[in-house]
Amino acid sequence: MKMQTLNAVQLAQRLLLPKVQQATCLVDATMGKGGDTLFLARNSSPAATVYSFDIQAAAVKQTQELLTRHGLEQKVKLISANHATVGEHVGLGMLEVAMFNLGYLPGGDHLLITKPQTTVEALHICLQRLQAGGLVSVVAYPGHRGGNEETQAVEDFLEKLPQSIFTACCWNVLNHTKHPPRLYIIERTRGEFFEGDTARED
C-alpha cells in the first residue's frame, strides 16, 4: 500500500526551514511531544533561542528529555504556560519564526485541547511581534471534538489581516473526506503593524 509521504506538519517544516536557519528568535506555541521544538532548535543558528509553550507537565517533561538526548536543551526555554502569554517573553519586532500545531497532546487526554479564543490571541500576539520577512505556521485539525470551531476561528482571523502587511495562505487536502488537517502559512511583508490593528483592508 502506498502511504502519504507529505503531511501538513512536514510541509510546514519544509516551508519554514530556510527562515529557521537564519533566525535567532523562534517560538513553538504548542510544545506537545517536542517535535517542532526539536526542529527549531536543531536547524537554527547556535546563537538562537527557542521559546516553547505548553500547559501540560507531561509535554514539558517529554520535550525536555527529547532535547537532552539531542544536546539542545541550552537553546530552548521551556515555558509551562498558555501560549497566549508569549508576549511576556518575546518583545515587539523580535520574533522571526513561530509554529502552532493545534489540537491535543498525542497520547494524552483528548479533552485537553487548544481553544479558539486563546489560540487566536496567541496568534495575534505572535504576528504583532513578528519581524518583516518573518513566518508563522499553523496546523489545524478540524476533525476532532472542538477542532472545527478552532480551525474556523483561525481562518476567520487570518482573513481579516491587512493585506499590505501580511500574506496568509492555506494548504488543504481536497480529496480526503474525514476532515484532514489544514496548514496556514503567514508571512509579514512589512513592519508597520501596531497592537490591535488587524482590521481587513478594503
FIKOLZA-1660 file (N, C-alpha, C; in steps of 0.1 Angstrom, whole numbers, plus 5000, padded with zeros to 4 digits):
% residues 202
   i   px   py   pz ch aa at
   1 5008 4988 5000  A  M  N
   1 5000 5000 5000  A  M CA
   1 5009 5012 5000  A  M  C
   2 5006 5022 4991  A  K  N
   2 5013 5034 4991  A  K CA
   2 5008 5044 5002  A  K  C
   3 5018 5049 5009  A  M  N
   3 5014 5058 5021  A  M CA
   3 5017 5072 5017  A  M  C
   4 5009 5081 5023  A  Q  N
   4 5012 5096 5021  A  Q CA
   4 5025 5099 5027  A  Q  C
   5 5033 5106 5018  A  T  N
   5 5047 5109 5022  A  T CA
   5 5049 5124 5026  A  T  C
   6 5039 5132 5025  A  L  N
   6 5040 5146 5029  A  L CA
   6 5027 5150 5036  A  L  C
   7 5028 5153 5049  A  N  N
   7 5016 5158 5057  A  N CA
   7 5018 5172 5060  A  N  C
   8 5008 5178 5067  A  A  N
   8 5008 5192 5070  A  A CA
   8 5020 5196 5078  A  A  C
   9 5023 5188 5088  A  V  N
   9 5034 5192 5097  A  V CA
   9 5047 5192 5090  A  V  C
  10 5050 5181 5082  A  Q  N
  10 5062 5181 5074  A  Q CA
  10 5063 5192 5064  A  Q  C
  11 5052 5195 5058  A  L  N
  11 5052 5206 5048  A  L CA
  11 5055 5220 5055  A  L  C
  12 5049 5222 5067  A  A  N
  12 5052 5234 5074  A  A CA
  12 5067 5235 5077  A  A  C
  13 5073 5224 5081  A  Q  N
  13 5088 5224 5084  A  Q CA
  13 5096 5227 5072  A  Q  C
  14 5092 5221 5061  A  R  N
  14 5099 5224 5048  A  R CA
  14 5099 5238 5044  A  R  C
  15 5087 5244 5045  A  L  N
  15 5085 5258 5041  A  L CA
  15 5092 5267 5050  A  L  C
  16 5093 5264 5063  A  L  N
  16 5099 5273 5072  A  L CA
  16 5114 5272 5073  A  L  C
  17 5119 5260 5069  A  L  N
  17 5134 5257 5071  A  L CA
  17 5143 5268 5067  A  L  C
  18 5142 5274 5055  A  P  N
  18 5152 5285 5051  A  P CA
  18 5152 5296 5061  A  P  C
  19 5140 5300 5066  A  K  N
  19 5139 5311 5075  A  K CA
  19 5145 5307 5089  A  K  C
  20 5142 5295 5093  A  V  N
  20 5146 5289 5106  A  V CA
  20 5162 5290 5107  A  V  C
  21 5168 5286 5096  A  Q  N
  21 5183 5285 5095  A  Q CA
  21 5189 5299 5098  A  Q  C
  22 5182 5310 5095  A  Q  N
  22 5187 5323 5097  A  Q CA
  22 5183 5330 5110  A  Q  C
  23 5173 5324 5117  A  A  N
  23 5166 5331 5128  A  A CA
  23 5173 5329 5141  A  A  C
  24 5171 5339 5150  A  T  N
  24 5177 5338 5163  A  T CA
  24 5166 5339 5174  A  T  C
  25 5154 5342 5170  A  C  N
  25 5142 5342 5180  A  C CA
  25 5131 5334 5174  A  C  C
  26 5128 5323 5180  A  L  N
  26 5118 5314 5174  A  L CA
  26 5108 5309 5185  A  L  C
  27 5096 5306 5181  A  V  N
  27 5086 5302 5191  A  V CA
  27 5079 5289 5186  A  V  C
  28 5078 5279 5195  A  D  N
  28 5069 5268 5193  A  D CA
  28 5057 5270 5203  A  D  C
  29 5046 5275 5198  A  A  N
  29 5035 5279 5206  A  A CA
  29 5027 5267 5212  A  A  C
  30 5030 5255 5207  A  T  N
  30 5023 5243 5211  A  T CA
  30 5033 5232 5213  A  T  C
  31 5040 5231 5224  A  M  N
  31 5051 5222 5226  A  M CA
  31 5048 5207 5223  A  M  C
  32 5037 5202 5228  A  G  N
  32 5033 5188 5226  A  G CA
  32 5044 5179 5230  A  G  C
  33 5048 5170 5221  A  K  N
  33 5058 5160 5224  A  K CA
  33 5072 5165 5220  A  K  C
  34 5072 5177 5215  A  G  N
  34 5085 5184 5212  A  G CA
  34 5090 5183 5198  A  G  C
  35 5082 5178 5189  A  G  N
  35 5087 5177 5175  A  G CA
  35 5091 5190 5169  A  G  C
  36 5082 5200 5170  A  D  N
  36 5085 5213 5163  A  D CA
  36 5096 5220 5171  A  D  C
  37 5096 5218 5184  A  T  N
  37 5107 5225 5193  A  T CA
  37 5120 5219 5188  A  T  C
  38 5121 5206 5187  A  L  N
  38 5134 5200 5182  A  L CA
  38 5138 5205 5168  A  L  C
  39 5128 5206 5159  A  F  N
  39 5131 5211 5146  A  F CA
  39 5136 5225 5146  A  F  C
  40 5130 5233 5154  A  L  N
  40 5135 5247 5155  A  L CA
  40 5149 5248 5161  A  L  C
  41 5151 5241 5172  A  A  N
  41 5164 5241 5179  A  A CA
  41 5175 5235 5171  A  A  C
  42 5172 5224 5164  A  R  N
  42 5182 5217 5156  A  R CA
  42 5187 5225 5144  A  R  C
  43 5177 5232 5138  A  N  N
  43 5180 5239 5125  A  N CA
  43 5183 5254 5126  A  N  C
  44 5182 5260 5137  A  S  N
  44 5185 5274 5139  A  S CA
  44 5200 5276 5143  A  S  C
  45 5204 5288 5142  A  S  N
  45 5218 5291 5145  A  S CA
  45 5222 5288 5160  A  S  C
  46 5235 5286 5162  A  P  N
  46 5239 5284 5176  A  P CA
  46 5235 5295 5186  A  P  C
  47 5234 5307 5181  A  A  N
  47 5230 5318 5189  A  A CA
  47 5215 5320 5191  A  A  C
  48 5207 5311 5185  A  A  N
  48 5193 5313 5186  A  A CA
  48 5187 5308 5199  A  A  C
  49 5175 5314 5202  A  T  N
  49 5167 5310 5214  A  T CA
  49 5153 5306 5209  A  T  C
  50 5149 5294 5214  A  V  N
  50 5136 5289 5210  A  V CA
  50 5127 5289 5223  A  V  C
  51 5116 5296 5222  A  Y  N
  51 5106 5297 5233  A  Y CA
  51 5095 5287 5230  A  Y  C
  52 5093 5277 5239  A  S  N
  52 5083 5266 5237  A  S CA
  52 5073 5266 5248  A  S  C
  53 5060 5266 5245  A  F  N
  53 5049 5267 5254  A  F CA
  53 5040 5255 5255  A  F  C
  54 5036 5251 5267  A  D  N
  54 5026 5241 5269  A  D CA
  54 5021 5242 5284  A  D  C
  55 5009 5239 5286  A  I  N
  55 5003 5239 5299  A  I CA
  55 5004 5226 5306  A  I  C
  56 5007 5215 5299  A  Q  N
  56 5007 5202 5304  A  Q CA
  56 5021 5198 5308  A  Q  C
  57 5022 5193 5321  A  A  N
  57 5035 5189 5326  A  A CA
  57 5041 5177 5318  A  A  C
  58 5033 5168 5313  A  A  N
  58 5038 5157 5306  A  A CA
  58 5045 5162 5293  A  A  C
  59 5039 5172 5287  A  A  N
  59 5045 5177 5274  A  A CA
  59 5059 5183 5277  A  A  C
  60 5060 5191 5288  A  V  N
  60 5073 5197 5292  A  V CA
  60 5083 5187 5295  A  V  C
  61 5079 5176 5302  A  K  N
  61 5088 5165 5306  A  K CA
  61 5093 5158 5293  A  K  C
  62 5084 5154 5284  A  Q  N
  62 5088 5147 5272  A  Q CA
  62 5097 5156 5263  A  Q  C
  63 5094 5168 5262  A  T  N
  63 5102 5177 5254  A  T CA
  63 5116 5179 5260  A  T  C
  64 5117 5181 5273  A  Q  N
  64 5130 5182 5280  A  Q CA
  64 5138 5170 5277  A  Q  C
  65 5133 5158 5278  A  E  N
  65 5140 5146 5276  A  E CA
  65 5145 5145 5262  A  E  C
  66 5136 5149 5252  A  L  N
  66 5140 5149 5238  A  L CA
  66 5151 5158 5235  A  L  C
  67 5151 5170 5240  A  L  N
  67 5161 5180 5238  A  L CA
  67 5174 5175 5244  A  L  C
  68 5174 5170 5256  A  T  N
  68 5186 5165 5263  A  T CA
  68 5192 5154 5255  A  T  C
  69 5184 5145 5249  A  R  N
  69 5190 5134 5241  A  R CA
  69 5198 5139 5229  A  R  C
  70 5194 5151 5224  A  H  N
  70 5200 5157 5212  A  H CA
  70 5210 5168 5216  A  H  C
  71 5212 5170 5229  A  G  N
  71 5221 5180 5233  A  G CA
  71 5218 5194 5230  A  G  C
  72 5204 5197 5230  A  L  N
  72 5199 5210 5225  A  L CA
  72 5192 5218 5236  A  L  C
  73 5192 5213 5248  A  E  N
  73 5184 5219 5259  A  E CA
  73 5188 5233 5262  A  E  C
  74 5201 5237 5260  A  Q  N
  74 5205 5250 5263  A  Q CA
  74 5200 5261 5254  A  Q  C
  75 5195 5257 5242  A  K  N
  75 5190 5266 5232  A  K CA
  75 5175 5269 5235  A  K  C
  76 5168 5262 5243  A  V  N
  76 5154 5262 5244  A  V CA
  76 5149 5267 5258  A  V  C
  77 5140 5276 5259  A  K  N
  77 5133 5279 5271  A  K CA
  77 5119 5272 5271  A  K  C
  78 5118 5262 5280  A  L  N
  78 5105 5255 5281  A  L CA
  78 5096 5263 5291  A  L  C
  79 5085 5267 5286  A  I  N
  79 5076 5276 5294  A  I CA
  79 5063 5269 5297  A  I  C
  80 5061 5266 5310  A  S  N
  80 5049 5259 5314  A  S CA
  80 5037 5269 5316  A  S  C
  81 5032 5273 5305  A  A  N
  81 5021 5283 5305  A  A CA
  81 5014 5283 5292  A  A  C
  82 5002 5289 5292  A  N  N
  82 4994 5291 5280  A  N CA
  82 5002 5299 5269  A  N  C
  83 5000 5295 5256  A  H  N
  83 5007 5302 5246  A  H CA
  83 5003 5316 5244  A  H  C
  84 4992 5320 5250  A  A  N
  84 4987 5334 5250  A  A CA
  84 4996 5343 5258  A  A  C
  85 5005 5337 5266  A  T  N
  85 5015 5345 5274  A  T CA
  85 5028 5348 5266  A  T  C
  86 5028 5345 5253  A  V  N
  86 5040 5346 5245  A  V CA
  86 5046 5361 5246  A  V  C
  87 5037 5370 5247  A  G  N
  87 5041 5384 5247  A  G CA
  87 5049 5388 5260  A  G  C
  88 5048 5380 5270  A  E  N
  88 5056 5382 5282  A  E CA
  88 5071 5378 5280  A  E  C
  89 5074 5371 5270  A  H  N
  89 5087 5365 5268  A  H CA
  89 5094 5370 5255  A  H  C
  90 5086 5375 5245  A  V  N
  90 5091 5379 5232  A  V CA
  90 5087 5394 5230  A  V  C
  91 5096 5402 5227  A  G  N
  91 5093 5417 5225  A  G CA
  91 5089 5420 5211  A  G  C
  92 5083 5431 5209  A  L  N
  92 5079 5436 5196  A  L CA
  92 5091 5436 5186  A  L  C
  93 5089 5431 5174  A  G  N
  93 5099 5431 5164  A  G CA
  93 5110 5421 5166  A  G  C
  94 5109 5413 5176  A  M  N
  94 5120 5403 5179  A  M CA
  94 5117 5390 5171  A  M  C
  95 5105 5386 5170  A  L  N
  95 5102 5372 5165  A  L CA
  95 5104 5370 5150  A  L  C
  96 5110 5359 5147  A  E  N
  96 5113 5356 5133  A  E CA
  96 5105 5344 5128  A  E  C
  97 5103 5334 5136  A  V  N
  97 5095 5322 5132  A  V CA
  97 5087 5318 5144  A  V  C
  98 5074 5314 5141  A  A  N
  98 5066 5308 5151  A  A CA
  98 5058 5296 5145  A  A  C
  99 5056 5285 5153  A  M  N
  99 5049 5274 5148  A  M CA
  99 5038 5270 5158  A  M  C
 100 5026 5267 5153  A  F  N
 100 5014 5263 5160  A  F CA
 100 5010 5249 5155  A  F  C
 101 5009 5239 5163  A  N  N
 101 5003 5226 5159  A  N CA
 101 4992 5223 5169  A  N  C
 102 4980 5226 5165  A  L  N
 102 4968 5227 5174  A  L CA
 102 4963 5213 5178  A  L  C
 103 4953 5213 5186  A  G  N
 103 4946 5200 5190  A  G CA
 103 4951 5196 5204  A  G  C
 104 4953 5183 5205  A  Y  N
 104 4956 5177 5218  A  Y CA
 104 4970 5170 5218  A  Y  C
 105 4975 5168 5230  A  L  N
 105 4988 5161 5231  A  L CA
 105 4987 5147 5226  A  L  C
 106 4994 5142 5216  A  P  N
 106 4994 5129 5212  A  P CA
 106 4996 5119 5223  A  P  C
 107 4987 5109 5225  A  G  N
 107 4988 5100 5236  A  G CA
 107 4983 5105 5249  A  G  C
 108 4978 5118 5249  A  G  N
 108 4973 5124 5261  A  G CA
 108 4958 5124 5261  A  G  C
 109 4952 5132 5270  A  D  N
 109 4938 5133 5272  A  D CA
 109 4932 5141 5260  A  D  C
 110 4923 5135 5252  A  H  N
 110 4918 5142 5241  A  H CA
 110 4908 5153 5244  A  H  C
 111 4905 5154 5257  A  L  N
 111 4896 5166 5261  A  L CA
 111 4905 5178 5264  A  L  C
 112 4918 5176 5266  A  L  N
 112 4927 5188 5269  A  L CA
 112 4932 5193 5255  A  L  C
 113 4925 5202 5250  A  I  N
 113 4928 5207 5236  A  I CA
 113 4931 5222 5236  A  I  C
 114 4937 5227 5226  A  T  N
 114 4939 5241 5224  A  T CA
 114 4925 5247 5221  A  T  C
 115 4923 5259 5225  A  K  N
 115 4909 5266 5224  A  K CA
 115 4910 5277 5214  A  K  C
 116 4898 5280 5208  A  P  N
 116 4898 5290 5198  A  P CA
 116 4902 5304 5203  A  P  C
 117 4897 5308 5214  A  Q  N
 117 4900 5321 5219  A  Q CA
 117 4915 5323 5222  A  Q  C
 118 4921 5314 5230  A  T  N
 118 4935 5316 5233  A  T CA
 118 4944 5313 5221  A  T  C
 119 4940 5305 5212  A  T  N
 119 4948 5302 5200  A  T CA
 119 4949 5315 5192  A  T  C
 120 4937 5321 5190  A  V  N
 120 4937 5333 5182  A  V CA
 120 4944 5345 5189  A  V  C
 121 4943 5345 5202  A  E  N
 121 4950 5355 5210  A  E CA
 121 4965 5354 5208  A  E  C
 122 4970 5341 5210  A  A  N
 122 4984 5338 5208  A  A CA
 122 4989 5341 5194  A  A  C
 123 4981 5338 5184  A  L  N
 123 4985 5340 5170  A  L CA
 123 4986 5355 5168  A  L  C
 124 4976 5363 5173  A  H  N
 124 4976 5377 5172  A  H CA
 124 4989 5383 5178  A  H  C
 125 4993 5379 5190  A  I  N
 125 5004 5384 5197  A  I CA
 125 5017 5381 5189  A  I  C
 126 5018 5368 5184  A  C  N
 126 5030 5365 5176  A  C CA
 126 5031 5373 5163  A  C  C
 127 5020 5376 5157  A  L  N
 127 5020 5384 5145  A  L CA
 127 5024 5399 5148  A  L  C
 128 5020 5404 5160  A  Q  N
 128 5024 5417 5164  A  Q CA
 128 5039 5418 5166  A  Q  C
 129 5045 5407 5171  A  R  N
 129 5059 5407 5174  A  R CA
 129 5068 5402 5162  A  R  C
 130 5062 5398 5152  A  L  N
 130 5069 5393 5140  A  L CA
 130 5077 5403 5132  A  L  C
 131 5089 5401 5129  A  Q  N
 131 5097 5410 5121  A  Q CA
 131 5092 5409 5106  A  Q  C
 132 5094 5420 5099  A  A  N
 132 5092 5419 5084  A  A CA
 132 5100 5408 5078  A  A  C
 133 5094 5399 5070  A  G  N
 133 5100 5388 5065  A  G CA
 133 5098 5375 5074  A  G  C
 134 5093 5377 5085  A  G  N
 134 5090 5366 5094  A  G CA
 134 5079 5357 5090  A  G  C
 135 5079 5344 5095  A  L  N
 135 5069 5334 5091  A  L CA
 135 5062 5328 5103  A  L  C
 136 5050 5325 5102  A  V  N
 136 5042 5318 5112  A  V CA
 136 5035 5306 5105  A  V  C
 137 5035 5294 5111  A  S  N
 137 5028 5283 5105  A  S CA
 137 5017 5279 5116  A  S  C
 138 5006 5274 5111  A  V  N
 138 4995 5269 5120  A  V CA
 138 4990 5256 5113  A  V  C
 139 4991 5245 5120  A  V  N
 139 4985 5233 5116  A  V CA
 139 4972 5231 5124  A  V  C
 140 4961 5231 5118  A  A  N
 140 4948 5230 5125  A  A CA
 140 4941 5216 5121  A  A  C
 141 4933 5211 5131  A  Y  N
 141 4927 5198 5129  A  Y CA
 141 4912 5199 5131  A  Y  C
 142 4905 5201 5120  A  P  N
 142 4890 5202 5121  A  P CA
 142 4883 5189 5125  A  P  C
 143 4890 5178 5125  A  G  N
 143 4883 5165 5127  A  G CA
 143 4880 5161 5141  A  G  C
 144 4887 5166 5151  A  H  N
 144 4885 5162 5165  A  H CA
 144 4874 5171 5171  A  H  C
 145 4870 5167 5183  A  R  N
 145 4859 5175 5190  A  R CA
 145 4865 5189 5193  A  R  C
 146 4858 5199 5189  A  G  N
 146 4862 5213 5191  A  G CA
 146 4872 5218 5180  A  G  C
 147 4877 5209 5172  A  G  N
 147 4887 5213 5162  A  G CA
 147 4881 5221 5151  A  G  C
 148 4869 5218 5147  A  N  N
 148 4863 5226 5136  A  N CA
 148 4861 5240 5140  A  N  C
 149 4856 5242 5152  A  E  N
 149 4854 5256 5157  A  E CA
 149 4867 5264 5157  A  E  C
 150 4878 5257 5162  A  E  N
 150 4891 5263 5163  A  E CA
 150 4896 5267 5149  A  E  C
 151 4895 5257 5140  A  T  N
 151 4900 5259 5126  A  T CA
 151 4893 5271 5120  A  T  C
 152 4880 5272 5122  A  Q  N
 152 4872 5283 5116  A  Q CA
 152 4876 5296 5123  A  Q  C
 153 4879 5296 5136  A  A  N
 153 4883 5308 5143  A  A CA
 153 4896 5313 5137  A  A  C
 154 4905 5304 5135  A  V  N
 154 4918 5308 5129  A  V CA
 154 4917 5314 5115  A  V  C
 155 4909 5307 5107  A  E  N
 155 4907 5311 5093  A  E CA
 155 4900 5325 5093  A  E  C
 156 4890 5327 5101  A  D  N
 156 4883 5340 5102  A  D CA
 156 4893 5351 5106  A  D  C
 157 4901 5348 5115  A  F  N
 157 4911 5358 5120  A  F CA
 157 4921 5362 5108  A  F  C
 158 4926 5351 5102  A  L  N
 158 4936 5354 5091  A  L CA
 158 4930 5361 5079  A  L  C
 159 4918 5358 5076  A  E  N
 159 4911 5365 5065  A  E CA
 159 4910 5380 5067  A  E  C
 160 4911 5385 5080  A  K  N
 160 4909 5399 5083  A  K CA
 160 4922 5406 5084  A  K  C
 161 4933 5399 5083  A  L  N
 161 4947 5406 5084  A  L CA
 161 4948 5416 5072  A  L  C
 162 4954 5427 5075  A  P  N
 162 4956 5437 5064  A  P CA
 162 4966 5432 5053  A  P  C
 163 4962 5432 5041  A  Q  N
 163 4970 5426 5030  A  Q CA
 163 4982 5434 5027  A  Q  C
 164 4983 5446 5031  A  S  N
 164 4995 5454 5029  A  S CA
 164 5006 5450 5038  A  S  C
 165 5003 5443 5049  A  I  N
 165 5013 5439 5059  A  I CA
 165 5015 5424 5060  A  I  C
 166 5005 5416 5057  A  F  N
 166 5006 5402 5058  A  F CA
 166 5001 5395 5045  A  F  C
 167 5007 5383 5043  A  T  N
 167 5002 5374 5033  A  T CA
 167 4999 5361 5040  A  T  C
 168 4986 5356 5040  A  A  N
 168 4982 5344 5047  A  A CA
 168 4977 5334 5036  A  A  C
 169 4983 5322 5037  A  C  N
 169 4979 5312 5027  A  C CA
 169 4974 5299 5034  A  C  C
 170 4967 5291 5027  A  C  N
 170 4962 5278 5033  A  C CA
 170 4965 5267 5024  A  C  C
 171 4969 5256 5029  A  W  N
 171 4971 5243 5022  A  W CA
 171 4961 5233 5028  A  W  C
 172 4953 5227 5019  A  N  N
 172 4943 5217 5023  A  N CA
 172 4943 5206 5014  A  N  C
 173 4940 5194 5019  A  V  N
 173 4938 5182 5011  A  V CA
 173 4924 5181 5006  A  V  C
 174 4922 5182 4993  A  L  N
 174 4909 5183 4987  A  L CA
 174 4901 5170 4986  A  L  C
 175 4908 5159 4985  A  N  N
 175 4901 5146 4982  A  N CA
 175 4900 5137 4994  A  N  C
 176 4904 5142 5006  A  H  N
 176 4902 5134 5018  A  H CA
 176 4889 5138 5025  A  H  C
 177 4881 5129 5028  A  T  N
 177 4867 5132 5033  A  T CA
 177 4866 5133 5048  A  T  C
 178 4876 5129 5056  A  K  N
 178 4875 5128 5070  A  K CA
 178 4882 5140 5077  A  K  C
 179 4879 5152 5073  A  H  N
 179 4883 5164 5079  A  H CA
 179 4899 5164 5080  A  H  C
 180 4906 5164 5070  A  P  N
 180 4921 5164 5071  A  P CA
 180 4926 5177 5077  A  P  C
 181 4938 5176 5082  A  P  N
 181 4944 5189 5088  A  P CA
 181 4946 5199 5077  A  P  C
 182 4946 5212 5082  A  R  N
 182 4949 5223 5073  A  R CA
 182 4962 5230 5078  A  R  C
 183 4969 5235 5068  A  L  N
 183 4981 5242 5071  A  L CA
 183 4980 5257 5067  A  L  C
 184 4982 5266 5076  A  Y  N
 184 4982 5280 5073  A  Y CA
 184 4996 5286 5074  A  Y  C
 185 5001 5293 5064  A  I  N
 185 5014 5300 5065  A  I CA
 185 5011 5315 5064  A  I  C
 186 5017 5322 5073  A  I  N
 186 5015 5337 5073  A  I CA
 186 5029 5343 5072  A  I  C
 187 5031 5352 5063  A  E  N
 187 5043 5360 5062  A  E CA
 187 5040 5375 5064  A  E  C
 188 5049 5381 5072  A  R  N
 188 5047 5395 5075  A  R CA
 188 5056 5402 5064  A  R  C
 189 5050 5410 5056  A  T  N
 189 5058 5416 5045  A  T CA
 189 5063 5430 5048  A  T  C
 190 5057 5436 5058  A  R  N
 190 5061 5450 5062  A  R CA
 190 5060 5451 5077  A  R  C
 191 5067 5461 5082  A  G  N
 191 5068 5463 5096  A  G CA
 191 5058 5472 5103  A  G  C
 192 5050 5479 5095  A  E  N
 192 5041 5489 5100  A  E CA
 192 5028 5483 5106  A  E  C
 193 5029 5477 5118  A  F  N
 193 5018 5470 5123  A  F CA
 193 5018 5472 5138  A  F  C
 194 5007 5478 5143  A  F  N
 194 5006 5482 5157  A  F CA
 194 4995 5473 5164  A  F  C
 195 4996 5473 5177  A  E  N
 195 4987 5465 5186  A  E CA
 195 4972 5468 5183  A  E  C
 196 4965 5457 5180  A  G  N
 196 4951 5458 5178  A  G CA
 196 4947 5461 5163  A  G  C
 197 4957 5464 5155  A  D  N
 197 4954 5468 5141  A  D CA
 197 4954 5455 5132  A  D  C
 198 4942 5448 5132  A  T  N
 198 4940 5437 5124  A  T CA
 198 4928 5438 5115  A  T  C
 199 4923 5450 5113  A  A  N
 199 4911 5451 5105  A  A CA
 199 4914 5449 5091  A  A  C
 200 4905 5442 5084  A  R  N
 200 4907 5439 5070  A  R CA
 200 4907 5452 5062  A  R  C
 201 4916 5453 5052  A  E  N
 201 4916 5464 5043  A  E CA
 201 4906 5463 5032  A  E  C
 202 4900 5474 5028  A  D  N
 202 4891 5474 5017  A  D CA
 202 4898 5476 5004  A  D  C
% end
